Amino acid sequence: MNVAFRVDASLQIGTGHIMRCLTLADALMTKGVISYFITKRHPGDLFDLILQRGHKVLPLQRRNRSDVPVQSKKGDPQDYISWLGCDWEQDAEQTAVALAPLGIVDWLVVDHYALDENWEGALAAYYRKLMVVDDLANRPHVCDLLLDQTFGRQRSSYAPWVSSRCMLLLGAEYALLRPEFAAMRQHSISRRRSPRIRHLLITMGGVDKDNITGLVLEALKDCGLPRGILITVVMGPHAPWLKEIMQLAATLRCKTSVLVNVSDMAGLMADADLAIGAAGATSWERCCLGVPSIIVILADNQRHIALALEAERAAEVVSDPVALSTILPSLIMRYRLSPVALSTMSLAAAGITDGRGVQRVVSHLGY
């Protein structure tokens, strides 16, 4: 039994697509499935991590130097085409060469904003079934199964884009979270019955190419935090501003730690009283653990997630990172003075997902 993933990570793309596919591949491994990651050699790729987790890497070469999205109509898939490092035809040719020695794979899983039905159809001879992981709902697919783990996503969003035979797995109940989040869920929720802010957690993604972490730390300087509060910053090893963040952290009056390559993110989140993070895939991790959150919209594709969580009162939203300096101090003060508000947000967040989505997805794949 084998499954192939076509997915990339880079300084431009970030790490989230690879990380959620790795979670699925790890779960499939327990069922005896071998996973192959067909992925480009971009700056900031995660080849080493994939190999460390026990999976195979089939590398593809980039054919141009651009790693910046092409500007076009808002929401158009062409916004993401240069993330491939070539056009879709060349990518399909490269992928076919990588797949050929495997024979016909049971499933090809595609998690890439730049790929649509054209690419999927070109590879049809190499897979029995096709799964697409998406959260944009903006382009056609010829897949057997589509996963969109966005909370509140409706079937009507994909009606123009997939056939009636496509199985849709929609909503945060299918969020691809590692098993340790479900395991830590009860402990994390229980410890929030009488909450107060003693530990702040900052997670702006594995790359944070625009240094939003720096904006958060600068804003926290004006929040009047007592010295006893602990601040923990989590960053990826390829984060371009890592050195600068370490230097900035040393200037804060509160004890501030900068952690890289965190192996127990569930435990770290469970111990946090309030998180400040991006509105990406880590939103579901925080919700599973009932962590009250201030989430910052860093890209257009995060806006739907953020606003859906805000509507459920499961998070506070900062829609523009530039506004952090004025908005963050008042938000921090509000939740420092109101344990009830912290508790209410925690309960709302915990109701979004139970952290068992990956098991549900594996079951739908037939394993």
Summary of the structure (lengths in Angstrom):
residues: 367
radius of gyration: 20.3
end to end distance: 9.6
largest distance: 61.7
contacts: 1269
relative contact order: 0.13
helix: 41%
strand: 19%
